[in-house]
Amino acid sequence: MHAVRSIMVCALIAMAGAACSTGQPAAPAAPATAPAAAERLEQSFKAVLSDPRHGMSSFSVLAIRGGKVSYEGQFGMRHIDSGNPSLSRAATPATMYRIASISKLVTTMGVMRLVEQGKLHLDEDVGTYIGFSLRNPAFPNTKITLRMLLSHTSSLRDEAGYSWGANVALRDVFHRGGALWATHTVPGAHFAYSNLNWGVVGTLMEAASGERFDRLMRRLVLQPLGLRGGYNVAEFSSADWSDTATLYRKRVGEGAWNPGGPWVAQVDDTSAPAPVVAGLDRYVVGTNGTLFSPTGGLRISAADLGKIMLMFMDQGRHAGAAFLQPASVEAMFSRQWTYDAGNRNGDTHGGLFAAWGLGTQHFEHQAGAKSSLVEGGGFAASGHLGEAYGLLSVFALDFANRNGMVVLIGGTMHDPASTPGQYSALSRQEELLLTPLYENAVLPSQ
């Protein structure tokens, strides 16, 4: 089956006018997807890639059935050179994407390792770690905890920004005040999705460890699990930078989308050298954890996200050794907040957010539920979504059945807001990959 899939993917890439490299799967193939199901998937994905309404620059998908990888596939181009198509590069199993907010889940893995080491505590006042008092001015007697930050119940919000340069300290940002807090909600009681939470998380991780965030995550998470990539492309090898997908939109700047126009690079343009963080030589560790975007800056492949998913399914074990304690996995995926329509205790973003753990989202599985990942429901999953710079991403696992899906989309022809989902609050582009992947590679093979 894998040989058939590789040939078909290469045929598609050749149609796009570029050379094909099938690469090697990063995880052993498993209960193989039946040939008929694999054929349906290939035809479906080929059609989506070139669809004039829902087309994409590239995407990489992976499915797990019964605790083993059952399918993985890569389509389209990780880098597009419109002027000289021969310089375009196809997506391969090694292709890494800037996965946006799925990074939060991976950052939380690093947090839990520090918790296990006794360097952080979920219910401690975070001011203990970052060296200044962090309190909502409307509720000065309520401590802000790591648990609140990781579950988006801290009452922090993004309106005043959530990322600053190396010359800015978070202490000064918070002392300036402004629209950093939702002053009408008690910390710990109300859900409001906020990227700023993870800037604070990255800062306290640095303060507790004495290490710069990008290198700390490499030591705590990436190296022990044998994962490529990271939060700082300036430290990538030339091979890893070449294997990083450029993220695209069909628009220039903040202007109108032009689906008939060229793909426009938004971030990680690998035709140029990897960018460096300005002022990093003067940065004081533990003062501004937003530098490497713990909220969205991880570059990683779908195959390596599959390794993370399998580690969770095995209760924290990887390659026969303990990576996280089972209690840490349980803490991450246990519900910390559930939407209460009667009390209106959070912003569900159109029904997409129904429940939350520590750095993890819980998806509904009933047909018609706005956070259901597959048409008709049935996939009771938890994990995280991502959207930034043209990328759309999904990481979702079902612990009970040891099933899971990873979807990484490198760019869409149309604004996802103009192509809403038909059965969920996802974009239609995501739906067109998730449901076929589930039906053909996660459900029992036919």
C-alpha positions, 0 to 999 in steps of 0.5 A, spaced: 500 500 500 505 504 501 508 503 494 502 505 491 500 511 495 507 514 494 507 513 486 500 516 486 503 522 490 509 523 486 504 523 480 500 529 483 507 532 484 509 531 477 502 534 475 504 541 479 511 541 475 516 539 480 520 533 482 518 528 487 521 525 493 517 520 497 522 520 503 521 514 509 515 514 514 518 516 521 514 511 524 513 504 523 506 502 518 501 499 522 494 495 521 495 498 513 489 502 510 486 497 505 487 498 498 480 500 496 480 505 502 487 508 501 485 509 493 479 513 496 483 517 500 488 519 494 483 521 490 479 525 495 486 528 497 488 530 490 481 533 488 482 537 494 489 540 493 487 543 486 479 545 488 478 552 486 474 553 492 478 549 497 485 548 494 491 548 498 499 549 497 501 543 501 498 539 506 501 533 511 496 528 514 497 522 519 492 517 522 493 512 527 488 506 528 489 502 534 495 505 537 499 504 530 500 509 524 495 506 519 496 512 514 500 518 512 501 522 506 504 529 503 501 533 498 503 539 494 509 543 495 512 545 501 516 551 497 513 554 491 517 558 486 512 561 481 518 564 477 522 558 476 517 552 478 523 547 477 526 550 484 519 548 487 520 543 493 515 538 494 512 536 501 515 529 504 514 525 510 520 530 513 517 536 512 516 540 518 510 546 519 510 552 523 504 548 527 501 555 530 497 553 537 498 546 537 505 548 540 501 550 546 500 543 547 507 541 546 509 547 551 505 544 556 509 537 555 515 541 557 511 544 563 509 538 566 516 535 566 518 541 570 512 540 575 515 533 575 522 535 577 519 540 582 521 546 579 514 548 578 507 547 581 500 548 578 497 551 583 502 556 586 502 563 585 506 565 578 509 571 581 513 566 585 517 564 579 517 570 575 519 575 580 513 580 580 506 580 582 501 578 577 494 580 579 488 582 575 487 589 578 479 588 579 481 582 583 487 583 587 486 578 592 486 572 587 492 569 585 494 567 578 496 560 577 499 556 572 493 551 572 489 558 570 494 560 565 494 553 562 486 552 561 485 559 559 481 561 565 487 566 568 482 572 565 488 575 561 486 577 554 490 579 547 487 585 545 494 589 548 498 584 544 502 578 546 509 578 543 514 583 544 522 583 542 528 582 546 529 589 549 522 588 553 521 585 559 514 582 561 514 586 568 514 592 564 509 590 560 504 588 566 506 594 570 504 599 564 497 596 565 492 597 559 487 592 556 491 586 559 486 583 563 478 582 562 476 586 569 469 583 569 471 575 570 474 572 576 480 569 575 479 561 575 472 561 573 471 564 566 474 561 560 477 566 554 482 563 549 488 568 550 495 567 547 498 571 552 497 566 557 503 562 554 507 568 553 507 568 561 508 560 561 514 561 557 517 566 562 516 562 568 519 556 565 525 560 563 525 563 570 524 556 574 530 553 569 535 558 568 534 556 560 532 560 554 525 557 552 527 554 545 533 550 548 529 548 554 524 545 550 529 542 546 532 539 552 526 537 555 521 535 550 525 534 543 531 530 544 528 525 549 523 523 544 527 524 538 524 529 534 526 534 529 525 541 529 524 546 534 522 553 536 528 557 533 529 556 526 536 560 527 539 554 530 536 549 525 541 545 520 541 547 513 537 540 512 532 542 517 531 549 514 530 546 507 525 541 510 521 547 513 514 548 509 513 555 507 506 558 509 502 561 504 496 565 503 494 568 496 494 575 498 499 580 499 499 583 506 493 585 509 490 586 503 484 582 499 485 575 497 486 573 490 485 566 489 487 567 482 493 570 484 500 567 486 502 564 493 505 569 497 510 567 502 507 569 509 513 566 514 518 561 513 520 563 506 526 558 505 528 561 499 532 566 504 536 564 510 533 562 516 531 569 520 534 570 527 531 573 533 534 581 534 537 583 540 538 576 542 545 577 545 542 582 550 536 578 552 536 576 560 533 569 560 526 569 564 524 576 563 520 575 556 518 568 554 514 570 548 521 571 544 520 564 541 513 563 541 511 558 546 504 559 543 505 558 536 512 557 534 514 550 534 516 547 527 515 539 527 513 534 522 506 530 522 510 524 523 513 527 529 507 529 532 504 522 531 510 520 535 507 525 541 500 522 540 503 515 541 506 517 547 500 520 550 496 513 548 502 509 552 501 514 558 507 517 557 512 512 555 516 512 549 520 507 546 519 503 552 522 508 557 518 513 561 517 520 558 511 523 562 508 520 568 501 517 567 499 522 572 501 528 568 498 525 562 492 525 566 492 532 568 493 535 561 487 531 558 482 532 564 477 537 564 479 543 567 473 547 564 466 545 561 462 550 557 455 552 561 450 555 557 446 557 563 452 561 567 455 563 560 462 561 563 466 562 557 467 564 550 466 558 545 468 562 539 462 559 535 461 553 539 468 551 537 471 551 544 466 546 549 471 544 554 478 544 556 484 541 559 491 543 561 494 546 554 488 541 551 482 542 547 476 537 548 472 536 542 465 534 542 463 527 538 455 528 537 453 529 530 451 537 529 456 539 535 460 545 532 467 542 535 465 535 532 471 533 528 468 528 523 461 529 519 456 525 523 460 525 529 463 519 533 470 521 534 471 523 541 477 526 541 482 531 545 488 535 543 489 542 539 487 546 533 492 551 530 491 557 525 496 562 523 500 565 517 496 561 512 497 554 516 491 550 519 492 544 523 489 539 527 492 534 533 486 530 535 487 523 539 481 518 542 484 515 548 479 510 549 480 507 542 487 509 541 485 512 534 488 519 532 489 524 526 494 529 525 492 535 519 497 540 517 495 545 512 501 549 509 496 555 506 489 556 503 487 559 496 481 562 500 480 566 506 478 560 511 473 565 514 470 565 507 469 558 507 466 555 513 465 548 515 458 545 513 458 540 519 462 544 524 466 551 526 472 548 523 473 551 516 471 547 510 478 545 508 479 542 514 473 538 514 475 536 507 481 532 510 479 530 516 472 526 515 475 522 509 481 521 513 477 518 519 473 514 515 478 511 511 484 510 515 481 510 522 475 506 522 476 499 521 479 498 514 474 496 508 
